[in-house]
Amino acid sequence: MEHTIYRGLEGVHIDTTQICRIDGLKGELIYRGYDIRELADKVSFEEVIYLLWHDDLPNAAQLEAFKTELRPHFAVPDAIFNLMREYPKTVHPMHVIQSAVSILAAFDDQADDIGLDNVRRIGAQLVAKFPTIVAGFERVRQGKEPIAPHPDLGIAANFLYMLTGETPSEAATRVMDVALVLHAEHGSNASAFIARATASTLTDVYSAISAAVGSLKGPLHGGANAAVMKALEQIDSVANVEGYVLDTLAKPAGRVMGFGHRVYRVLDPRAIILKGVSHQLAEESGDSKWFDMSLEMERVMEREMEKKGRQVKPNVDFFSASVYRMLGFPGDMYTPIFAVSRISGWMAHLYEQYADNRIMRPRLIYEGPVGRKFKPLAER
Ligand code: SDX
């Protein structure tokens, strides 16, 4: 019997969803009916989390109640910071997040309850704790004490506050909110798929989220933003960009990080917004080095992909690299920041998966040997 193989599950739809729609030909992204270009600089990350987890944006009273629900969950057990102090300085921050998720599971005596109310309780805990974990690790690895979350600040401002102890400016908070809104949700991307596939065995939320964190870390997925900055730092000037791109494309299966997408065949709408943010930060800071290099890389890739007849455009990770650099984050923090946002999308997918589950179990077509004659060890 002939089987069709969909490598990388390209084009395969695993279920229906109410959360998000991506139109790869038009370059459109909607969260529960709202166009991302409408939402990006008009709502806070908390409003988007509420939208992803309910069926509409919150009104003022609902938003206030949601923020009140999250606030007590910002704090994390000392065990997490104590473990961070034991880690080698070289540990990858995504491993720190993954282990923190497991510690949170250990301290939650309801961890294994996958009833919807409990899943929502855990979701609120995780979305509130991820910023504290990431900011706390950055402080600990600098040999500093973690800063307790500020009771009056929202997630975006609190994340920046917990890094420095200074209340961030309106402008910096706005940029952080835009970045978190843009990275919150993107359909069945690899890490969301892994979250759903893991939850489909009816294991607990923490196990599913830990698996998703591991998937996001990969350079073909959420790890790409850090890889973009690593490349830009290695290139170090606009004049060297063209040579780098040509050398990379000349390598077998060479990939220029931050470009290409399995679904978008035109510019990722999030990249367009982040390009504008990067430009604005470059103008405000007076240092346009990383933005200028990014523009040059986009130009050369456009030209080279045209020659190859390929639609390979900047994705969300491309301009977010220069944005995070100009916000002062170290390169290996870019993917953790992605996780601080995407935990909201992963939880939305878990709500859907647990509510109407079927275990995910794809097939492989065996092409190995058959009918081999067994020989005992003494005869092999
Ligand atoms: C994210 O899925 C999501 O929605 C993810 C995400 C989200 O919000 O969750 O949007 C976030 O992960 C964005 C992607 C970040 N990753 C990168 O920037 C890594 C670099 N990109 C590529 O590795 C690649 O484009 C992927 C992984 C993003 C997509 O992989 P596909 O769909 O398997 O595409 P492919 O590798 O088969 O490439 C198809 C063609 C190839 O041409 P041929 O070899 O067939 O001639 O396009 C070319 C590739 O050469 N191509 C690239 C390229 N990406 C695709 N060529 C050069 N550089 C690239 N980056």
Residues whose N, C-alpha, C, O or C-beta is under 5 A from the ligand:
A	BS01	SDX	H186 N189 A190 P219 L220 H221 G222 A224 G254 R255 V256 M257 G258 F259 G260 H261 R262 R310 V312 N315 D317
